[in-house]
Amino acid sequence: MSRTSSTPDPELSRKLSRRGMLGVAAGATAAALLGAAAPTAAAHGKGHGHGRPVLPPGRLGIQLYSLRDKVSTLGFAAVFAELEKYGYDEVEYAGYTQGSAGAITLDQLRRLTRDHGLRAIGSHVGYYSNDPAAYTFAQNLDKVLDDAQALGLKHIGTASGPWRYGSTVDGWKRCAEEFNEYGAAAKARGMKFYQHNHAEEFSFATDRPDVRLYDVLLAETDPDLVYLEMDIYWAYVGQFRFSKRADGTPDPFDPLRYVLEQPDRYPLFHVKDGEHDETARDGYRMVDVGDGDIDYQRFISAVTRTRGGRLDHHWQAEHDNPVESFAFARKSSSHLHSLREKDC
């Protein structure tokens, strides 16, 4: 039975309280990193300069969903050749077919990726479907993991939110249990299971308007089994749209602080940009990386400084619907490689 706001879940409250205490313990470090990453007046917004590159070497990738038009017409080989020229190191798959470019096997795809100097870092697969034969984690877990293993992936995840059982605390706890199962199965094969957010994950539970659903996901999934890929743009949209509870009580959050409090849980990031526009429903309009207002100098610098830079984070450029996908990929690489920690 779903709990209501008048019947709080003691166990969840304990977990959320513990997360809060962990956040306090990490607060000094997070505050120092946030402060150290603040841009100078000369570098505000873009962060160009002559200091150390913000982007860690060998860690720039791209989510191939952004290039789906080119993949489906030109094929993976042509797309990978362009990405190699643009200076990309990694790719995140959004499917393993190439439309009218012809059939391709997983072995061929793996070789093409490697032959163009790229590493396959992850892949998005659906969470569940009403079709029992669907290619999803819920319906075909073994096949999903077989394919990921054949491609040599380190990470295998989903961009589906935990909405299978609704937007209540109990519904998300049920999804968290399933995510833990997928994470255990992936770990047994040497991979990490991850979930990619959109804005709505930062909304509040319908039966507990004081509980942010993303916090339920963090509290109820095992940190050794379930990882997160933060889509930074959608997290900032969530910050704009869900800064208040339904009753108007302010409840702001900072996407970067989520990461700094649990940096081990965020191996992957989606780097997409937006122009701030408070007249728009989302508070932003999606644009090419480098053309917007999200301060990636600050964000990437803060994350890569955690644990003395010893953590393994990967940054995937993305735009849901670029005007010209190759131009987007080229511009994104150029901009992110140009970011520097400080001006000289």
LINNORNOR-V779524 format. One line per field, one symbol per residue. ss: DSSP state (H for helix, E for strand, L for the rest). A space follows every 50 residues. Layout:
ss=???
//
This chain:
ss=LLLLLLLLLHHHHHHHHHHHHHHHHHHHHHHHHHHHLLLLHHHLLLLELL LLELLLLLLEEEEHHHHHHHHHHHLHHHHHHHHHHHLLLEEEELLLLLHH HLLLLHHHHHHHHHHLLLEEEEEELELLLLLLLLLEHHHHHHHHHHHHHH LLLLEEEELLLLLLLLLLHHHHHHHHHHHHHHHHHHHHLLLEEEEELLHH HHLELLLLLLLEHHHHHHHHLLLLLEEEEEEHHHHHHHHHHLLELLLLLE LLLLHHHHHHHLHHHLLEEEELEEEELLLLLLLEEEELLLLLLLLHHHHH HHHHHHHHHLLLLEEEELLLLLLLHHHHHHHHHHHHHHEELLLL
//
